[in-house]
């Protein structure tokens, strides 16, 4: 296994990313949340699971102010996509991957749902949507129209949870609602239940691999 720390830039943007290489033909691009980074349990163990299966991982490092969340869904998608595109182009132009996966957490699901999943280039990519912001109607509507294979996970006590989530269940998109879990997929004051929630997520992903 080999780990590269890289940065890419254009006239207006500069972004860094970590590329963990296993030598396999598959890759997973990971988009973190606003404050939920790759060292936090969910993304840390999803990374470990990918590496276990010989899947390369690219962790994209971006930082935005909380004010970004006051913008429209499409404005947020455009802002983040400018950074993400730099990394996608750099990685995919220098490597020959046969299969692509995307994993987004919270804020990271916005460009994933509004831009990446609507791009014909990634129509066959597997999508892992971890605590997407379902109360944003634009995201929900986009997901209703999606035909991607993947997994959507959200807690029933997440402030972005929508009871209509099961409308998104298709033959390809699996839905997992973690009872009593919050936006971090933690069950308050219950470490054992929180670990079970993490196990549920990892088992759901494993089925897709």
FIDREN-378259 format. One record per residue (C-alpha): x, y, z. Coordinates in steps of 0.1 Angstrom, whole numbers, plus 5000, padded with zeros to 4 digits. Layout:
<recs>
XYZ...
</recs>
This chain:
<recs>
500050005000501250354991499950685004500351004983499551354996498951584967497551924958496052054926495152404916493852634889493653014887491153044915491252714935493852504953492852174970494751894986493951524987495251195001495550904976495850564993496950314967496449934970497349854934493749734926491549834897488850004918488750344935486550524960486450904962485451034996483751375003483751465040481251665060481552025072483151925105483151545100486551465087488251135077489551075112486051045126484750685131482350655102484750775074487750615091486250265091484750305056488250385045489550075062486849865046487749985011491449905017490549555030488849494996491849624976490049944967492050264963490850564983491050934976490151155006489451514994490351785019488252095018487352355044484352585042482752835066479352755081477953045061478152815030475152625044472952945041473252935003470952744980471652374973472852434938475152724949476752484975477152214949478852454925481252584952482352244963482452094928485052344917487352184942486251824937486651844899490251944902490951624921488751394899490551514868494051484883493451124897491550984867493951134841496950964857495350624866493350364848490550254871487850004860485350084887484550404906482750454939481850774957481250814994479851135008479051245044476551515051477751835032479751605009476551444996475351774981477851784951477551404949473851414945473451734925476451704902478351374902475251154901473851354872477051324852476851064824480550984830479650834864476350664856477750324866479450444898478350304932477150574956477450574994475250845008475950885045473551115063472451315032470551635038467151495029465251805042466651995012463951934987466251964957468351674970465351464976463951524942467251444925467451114944463951024933465151044897468450854903469050504890472450454907473350154927474350224962473450274999471750555017472150565055470550815079469550825116465950865127467051145150469151325124467751675119468051615082465951295084462751285063460051025069459650995031463150835029461750505019460350654987463950644976464350274979464750114945466149784932469649944932469550194961469350034995468050245024469150205060467550405088469350375121466850405149467650685174470850775157471851145152473651325123476951155133475050815134475650805171473050695196473150945224474650805257474850455242478250355229477249995223474250105202476550355184478950075175476149865163475050145140478550165126478549785121475249815102476750075078479849865072477749555066475549745041478649865022480249525022477249375004477849624976481549544973
</recs>
